[in-house]
Every structure is written in C-alpha cells, then in structure tokens.
Amino acid sequence: MNIREFLKPSIPKILVTLVLPAVVYVLLTFNLEGVLDFYWYLLTPFYKVYADVMYREFNWFILLWVSFYVSACLMEAGYRRGMRD
C-alpha cells in the first residue's frame, strides 16, 4: 500500500475521524458532559483573548484533527490487513 492510497478519504475513515474525538475525550476525562465543548475547541481556528485589549490567538487544538485522521487511516489499514489474512 502506498501513501496515496493510505491517506485517500473514504466513508469509514471520515466517520471514525468524526467519532474519535468523543472517544478520546471520554477516555481522558471519564465524563460525557464536556464532549460538545471539546468539539467546539476542535472546530474553532481562532479564539479571542482579552488582556487590556482584545486580540485573536491561533487555537492549537485544531491540529488534533490530523492525528485523528491518521489514526482512522491506521485503523482501516489494520482492518483490511486482518481481512486479507
């Protein structure tokens, strides 16, 4: 399998990528109440900071989508390899 085929989007990869943040949040906090807030952090590229004046800062949480997508790709590759063997 080459890298192009490995990273090629598919419906299962996208679904796993969308569900994976909720699973990670629940495993890290043992709490379901803040899952939507965690998705808000993941979907907001900038947030406002007030320190004498208001300015915007880059939200580094948005970069977690890369790791979630690569994890979904690894899960699908492992599943396909298991089905072949």
C-alpha positions as CSV (number, residue, x, y, z in Angstrom):
1,M,0.0,0.0,0.0
2,N,1.4,3.4,-0.9
3,I,0.9,6.6,1.0
4,R,-1.6,8.0,-1.5
5,E,-3.9,5.0,-1.1
6,F,-3.3,5.1,2.7
7,L,-4.5,8.7,3.1
8,K,-7.2,8.6,0.5
9,P,-10.5,9.6,2.1
10,S,-13.3,7.1,2.4
11,I,-16.6,7.0,4.3
12,P,-15.4,4.7,7.1
13,K,-12.3,6.9,7.6
14,I,-14.4,10.1,7.8
15,L,-16.9,8.5,10.2
16,V,-14.1,7.2,12.5
17,T,-12.4,10.6,12.4
18,L,-15.6,12.3,13.5
19,V,-16.3,9.9,16.4
20,L,-12.7,9.5,17.6
21,P,-12.6,12.9,19.4
22,A,-15.6,11.9,21.6
23,V,-14.0,8.6,22.5
24,V,-10.6,10.3,23.3
25,Y,-12.4,12.9,25.5
26,V,-14.4,10.3,27.4
27,L,-11.3,8.1,28.0
28,L,-9.3,11.1,29.2
29,T,-11.9,12.7,31.5
30,F,-14.4,9.9,32.3
31,N,-17.1,12.4,31.7
32,L,-19.6,12.9,28.9
33,E,-20.7,16.4,29.8
34,G,-17.9,18.3,28.0
35,V,-17.8,16.4,24.7
36,L,-19.5,19.2,22.8
37,D,-17.1,21.8,24.3
38,F,-14.2,19.6,23.1
39,Y,-15.7,19.6,19.6
40,W,-16.0,23.4,19.8
41,Y,-12.3,23.6,20.6
42,L,-11.5,21.4,17.7
43,L,-13.6,23.4,15.2
44,T,-12.6,26.9,16.2
45,P,-9.4,28.1,14.4
46,F,-9.1,31.3,16.4
47,Y,-10.3,32.4,19.8
48,K,-10.5,35.8,21.5
49,V,-8.2,36.8,24.3
50,Y,-8.8,39.8,26.5
51,A,-5.6,41.3,28.0
52,D,-6.1,45.1,28.2
53,V,-7.3,44.8,24.6
54,M,-9.0,42.1,22.6
55,Y,-6.9,40.1,20.2
56,R,-7.1,36.7,18.5
57,E,-4.9,33.7,19.0
58,F,-4.5,30.6,17.0
59,N,-6.2,27.6,18.5
60,W,-3.7,24.7,18.6
61,F,-6.5,22.1,19.3
62,I,-7.5,22.3,15.6
63,L,-4.3,20.4,14.7
64,L,-5.5,17.4,16.5
65,W,-7.7,16.6,13.5
66,V,-4.5,15.5,11.7
67,S,-3.8,12.9,14.3
68,F,-7.4,11.7,14.4
69,Y,-7.4,11.2,10.7
70,V,-4.1,9.4,10.6
71,S,-5.4,7.2,13.4
72,A,-8.5,6.4,11.4
73,C,-6.3,5.6,8.4
74,L,-4.2,3.2,10.5
75,M,-7.4,1.5,11.9
76,E,-8.7,1.0,8.4
77,A,-5.4,-0.4,7.1
78,G,-5.2,-2.8,10.1
79,Y,-8.8,-3.9,9.5
80,R,-8.1,-4.5,5.8
81,R,-4.9,-6.4,6.5
82,G,-6.7,-8.5,9.1
83,M,-9.4,-9.3,6.5
84,R,-6.8,-10.3,3.9
85,D,-5.0,-12.8,6.2
